[in-house]
Amino acid sequence: MSARSPDTSSISFTALYTGHVWYANGLSAPAFHTRRGSVFYHALAPFEYVGGKLAGGNIRTFLLQRHHLIDHLVRDAIEQRGVRQVLEIACGLSPRGYRFRQQYPDLKYVEADLPDMAARKHRLLSAQQCLNDMHRVVPLNIFSSDGVDAMETIADKCFDRSQPLLVITEGLVNYFSLESISPFWQRLQEMLAGYAGGTYLTDNYPLFHDHPFHRTMKTLGGMLGAASRSQVSFHFGSDQETSSHFSELGFASVTVHNPKDFYQQLPIPQSRGNPFVRVIEART
């Protein structure tokens, strides 16, 4: 995939694998189980074991760290800041909408993905009798700036501008170069600025300049990119670079959350040393 390509369909491989990670670790429901996801999960088990021994953490560790941490921040936004509407982009087989709608019945939750994945998620949630005016699944392409599948069009149709809006992307942005994903972030900032409080949550995998496994991470990124037929990119070399970039895009406040700061607060697996994943919380 080229750095500028608008085609994100190849990421579905990782969506299935990630969906099974949630299921295998008690974060999902039986309806989210897929045979292909299970095959990927077990096929990668030896590599995950070796990664854990060599680097102090593996892909599953980082997936669980980011998922628990994003859940925590979403819950905080709902309970402490009165957020009642959420858009989860590139939702894949994420169980987050399913779980949060059960916990907060007055929460409007819109899940979005490319047409094939959105249709699959729609069938899954329809079978669970979950979908209604408060919980929807829609097709969305982050590179569309107008038309029915544009983020702005969907937001206008689904959400109330007089209320805060929270937008989530998980497991998406590192499949694109900083050059190609930044215009999406810019459009997102401009859209969120039109609401009575806007929050964006995303995971990101920085490649720290001084990390002892710098070369190993680049190699693993290349392998994952080959498996998913996409370009895996590491956008930042430090948490400060991350914060500065989002501030330059116009976000009023930016917090880069490190999973290790939540080890005593959340039931997340611990890495040896500095975790590779971060969760960015950017507000307008």
C-alpha positions as CSV (number, residue, x, y, z in Angstrom):
1,M,0.0,0.0,0.0
2,S,1.4,3.4,-0.9
3,A,1.7,6.1,1.7
4,R,-1.2,8.0,0.2
5,S,-3.5,5.2,-0.7
6,P,-7.1,5.5,0.5
7,D,-7.6,1.8,0.4
8,T,-7.7,0.4,4.0
9,S,-9.3,-2.9,3.2
10,S,-6.2,-5.0,3.8
11,I,-6.3,-4.3,7.5
12,S,-9.2,-6.8,8.0
13,F,-6.6,-9.5,8.7
14,T,-5.5,-7.7,11.9
15,A,-9.1,-6.9,12.8
16,L,-9.9,-10.7,13.0
17,Y,-6.8,-11.4,15.0
18,T,-7.4,-8.5,17.4
19,G,-11.0,-9.5,17.8
20,H,-9.9,-12.9,19.0
21,V,-7.5,-11.3,21.5
22,W,-10.5,-9.5,23.1
23,Y,-12.5,-12.7,23.1
24,A,-9.7,-14.9,24.5
25,N,-9.1,-12.4,27.3
26,G,-12.7,-12.0,28.5
27,L,-13.3,-8.6,27.0
28,S,-15.8,-9.7,24.4
29,A,-18.8,-12.0,23.9
30,P,-19.2,-15.4,22.2
31,A,-20.9,-13.7,19.2
32,F,-17.6,-11.9,18.4
33,H,-15.7,-15.2,18.0
34,T,-14.5,-16.0,14.5
35,R,-12.8,-19.2,13.2
36,R,-10.3,-17.2,11.2
37,G,-9.5,-15.0,14.1
38,S,-8.8,-18.1,16.3
39,V,-6.5,-19.6,13.6
40,F,-4.5,-16.3,13.4
41,Y,-4.4,-16.1,17.2
42,H,-3.0,-19.7,17.7
43,A,-0.7,-19.5,14.7
44,L,1.0,-16.4,16.2
45,A,1.3,-17.9,19.7
46,P,5.0,-19.1,19.3
47,F,6.0,-15.7,18.0
48,E,4.2,-14.0,20.8
49,Y,6.0,-16.2,23.3
50,V,9.4,-15.3,21.8
51,G,8.6,-11.6,21.7
52,G,7.6,-11.6,25.3
53,K,10.9,-13.2,26.3
54,L,13.1,-11.0,24.1
55,A,11.4,-7.7,24.3
56,G,9.6,-7.9,27.6
57,G,6.2,-7.7,25.9
58,N,4.4,-8.9,22.7
59,I,1.6,-7.8,20.4
60,R,-1.0,-9.2,22.7
61,T,0.4,-7.4,25.7
62,F,0.2,-4.1,23.8
63,L,-3.2,-4.8,22.4
64,L,-4.6,-5.4,25.9
65,Q,-2.8,-2.4,27.4
66,R,-4.2,0.0,24.8
67,H,-7.7,-1.5,24.9
68,H,-8.0,-1.4,28.7
69,L,-6.6,2.1,28.8
70,I,-9.0,3.4,26.1
71,D,-11.9,1.9,27.9
72,H,-10.8,3.6,31.1
73,L,-10.6,7.0,29.4
74,V,-14.0,6.5,27.7
75,R,-15.6,5.6,31.0
76,D,-14.0,8.7,32.6
77,A,-15.4,10.9,29.8
78,I,-18.9,9.5,30.3
79,E,-18.9,9.6,34.1
80,Q,-16.9,12.7,34.8
81,R,-17.4,15.0,31.7
82,G,-20.9,14.0,30.7
83,V,-20.1,12.6,27.3
84,R,-23.2,10.9,25.8
85,Q,-22.2,10.4,22.2
86,V,-19.3,8.3,20.8
87,L,-18.1,7.6,17.3
88,E,-15.7,4.6,17.0
89,I,-13.9,4.6,13.6
90,A,-12.4,1.4,12.2
91,C,-14.4,-0.5,14.8
92,G,-13.7,-3.9,13.3
93,L,-14.7,-6.6,15.8
94,S,-14.2,-4.3,18.8
95,P,-16.6,-5.2,21.6
96,R,-16.5,-1.7,23.1
97,G,-19.8,-0.4,21.7
98,Y,-21.5,-3.6,22.7
99,R,-20.2,-3.4,26.3
100,F,-20.6,0.3,26.9
101,R,-24.2,0.4,25.5
102,Q,-25.0,-2.3,28.1
103,Q,-23.4,-0.3,30.9
104,Y,-24.8,3.2,29.8
105,P,-28.2,2.8,28.1
106,D,-28.4,6.5,27.4
107,L,-25.2,6.5,25.5
108,K,-25.4,7.0,21.7
109,Y,-22.7,4.9,20.1
110,V,-22.0,4.8,16.4
111,E,-19.6,2.3,15.0
112,A,-18.0,2.8,11.6
113,D,-15.7,0.9,9.3
114,L,-15.2,0.2,5.6
115,P,-18.3,-1.3,3.9
116,D,-17.5,-5.0,4.2
117,M,-16.4,-4.8,7.8
118,A,-19.3,-2.5,8.7
119,A,-21.8,-5.0,7.1
120,R,-20.2,-7.8,9.1
121,K,-20.4,-5.9,12.3
122,H,-24.0,-4.9,11.5
123,R,-25.0,-8.5,11.0
124,L,-23.2,-9.5,14.3
125,L,-24.9,-6.8,16.4
126,S,-28.3,-7.3,14.7
127,A,-28.2,-11.0,15.7
128,Q,-27.7,-9.8,19.3
129,Q,-30.6,-7.4,18.9
130,C,-28.4,-4.5,19.8
131,L,-29.0,-2.0,17.1
132,N,-31.5,0.9,17.4
133,D,-31.4,4.7,17.1
134,M,-28.9,4.8,19.9
135,H,-26.5,2.1,18.5
136,R,-25.7,2.1,14.8
137,V,-23.1,0.7,12.4
138,V,-22.3,2.8,9.3
139,P,-19.7,2.6,6.5
140,L,-16.9,5.2,6.7
141,N,-13.6,5.9,5.0
142,I,-11.3,8.2,6.8
143,F,-9.9,9.5,3.5
144,S,-13.3,10.6,2.2
145,S,-13.9,14.3,2.9
146,D,-17.4,14.5,1.4
147,G,-20.1,12.0,0.4
148,V,-22.1,9.5,2.4
149,D,-19.1,7.7,3.8
150,A,-17.3,10.9,5.0
151,M,-16.7,11.3,8.7
152,E,-18.2,14.8,8.6
153,T,-21.4,13.6,6.9
154,I,-21.9,10.8,9.4
155,A,-21.3,13.1,12.3
156,D,-23.8,15.6,11.0
157,K,-26.5,12.9,10.6
158,C,-25.9,11.1,13.9
159,F,-24.8,13.6,16.6
160,D,-26.0,16.7,18.4
161,R,-23.5,19.6,18.2
162,S,-24.8,21.1,21.4
163,Q,-23.4,18.0,23.3
164,P,-19.8,16.8,23.7
165,L,-18.5,14.2,21.2
166,L,-15.9,11.6,21.7
167,V,-14.2,9.9,18.7
168,I,-12.1,6.7,19.0
169,T,-9.7,5.1,16.6
170,E,-8.0,1.9,17.8
171,G,-5.5,-0.2,15.8
172,L,-5.7,2.1,12.7
173,V,-3.3,5.0,12.5
174,N,0.0,3.2,12.5
175,Y,-1.0,1.6,9.2
176,F,-0.4,4.9,7.5
177,S,2.5,7.3,7.3
178,L,2.4,10.5,9.3
179,E,2.1,12.4,6.0
180,S,-1.1,10.5,5.0
181,I,-2.8,10.3,8.4
182,S,-2.2,13.9,9.6
183,P,-4.8,15.4,7.1
184,F,-7.4,13.1,8.7
185,W,-6.3,14.3,12.2
186,Q,-6.6,17.9,11.0
187,R,-10.1,17.3,9.6
188,L,-11.0,15.5,12.9
189,Q,-9.9,18.5,15.0
190,E,-11.9,20.9,12.8
191,M,-15.0,18.7,13.1
192,L,-14.7,18.2,16.9
193,A,-14.3,22.0,17.4
194,G,-17.9,22.3,16.2
195,Y,-19.2,20.4,19.2
196,A,-19.7,21.5,22.9
197,G,-16.5,19.7,23.8
198,G,-14.6,17.3,21.6
199,T,-12.3,14.5,22.6
200,Y,-10.2,12.2,20.4
201,L,-8.7,8.9,21.7
202,T,-6.2,6.8,19.7
203,D,-3.5,4.3,20.3
204,N,-0.1,5.0,18.7
205,Y,3.2,3.1,18.5
206,P,6.1,5.5,18.8
207,L,9.5,4.3,18.0
208,F,11.6,5.9,20.7
209,H,15.0,7.1,19.6
210,D,16.8,5.6,22.6
211,H,14.9,2.4,22.9
212,P,17.2,-0.7,23.0
213,F,14.8,-2.6,20.6
214,H,14.6,0.2,18.0
215,R,15.8,-2.0,15.2
216,T,13.7,-5.0,16.3
217,M,10.6,-2.9,16.3
218,K,11.3,-1.7,12.8
219,T,11.7,-5.3,11.7
220,L,8.5,-6.4,13.3
221,G,6.7,-3.4,11.8
222,G,7.9,-4.5,8.4
223,M,6.7,-8.1,9.0
224,L,3.2,-6.9,10.1
225,G,3.0,-4.6,7.1
226,A,3.8,-7.5,4.8
227,A,1.2,-9.7,6.5
228,S,-1.5,-7.1,6.2
229,R,-0.5,-5.7,2.8
230,S,-0.1,-2.3,4.2
231,Q,2.6,0.2,5.3
232,V,3.2,0.1,9.1
233,S,4.7,3.4,10.2
234,F,6.1,4.6,13.5
235,H,5.2,8.3,13.7
236,F,7.1,9.7,16.7
237,G,10.4,9.3,18.5
238,S,9.2,10.6,21.9
239,D,6.0,11.5,23.8
240,Q,7.0,15.1,23.4
241,E,7.0,14.8,19.6
242,T,3.5,13.3,19.8
243,S,2.1,16.0,22.0
244,S,3.7,18.8,19.8
245,H,2.3,17.3,16.6
246,F,-1.3,17.3,17.9
247,S,-0.9,20.7,19.4
248,E,0.2,22.0,16.0
249,L,-2.9,20.5,14.4
250,G,-5.0,22.7,16.7
251,F,-6.0,20.5,19.6
252,A,-6.3,22.6,22.8
253,S,-4.9,20.0,25.1
254,V,-3.0,16.8,24.5
255,T,-2.1,14.0,27.0
256,V,0.0,11.1,26.0
257,H,-0.9,8.2,28.3
258,N,1.7,5.5,29.1
259,P,0.2,2.2,30.2
260,K,2.8,1.7,32.9
261,D,1.2,4.7,34.8
262,F,-2.0,2.6,35.1
263,Y,-0.5,-0.7,36.2
264,Q,-1.9,-0.3,39.8
265,Q,-5.2,1.0,38.6
266,L,-6.2,-1.2,35.7
267,P,-6.1,-5.0,35.1
268,I,-3.6,-4.8,32.3
269,P,-0.5,-7.0,31.5
270,Q,2.8,-5.4,32.3
271,S,5.7,-4.9,30.0
272,R,9.3,-5.3,31.0
273,G,10.7,-1.8,30.6
274,N,8.9,1.0,28.8
275,P,5.8,-0.1,26.9
276,F,5.8,0.3,23.1
277,V,2.2,1.6,23.0
278,R,0.7,5.0,24.0
279,V,-2.8,6.3,24.1
280,I,-3.3,9.8,22.9
281,E,-6.1,12.0,24.4
282,A,-6.5,15.1,22.4
283,R,-9.3,17.7,23.2
284,T,-10.6,20.7,21.4
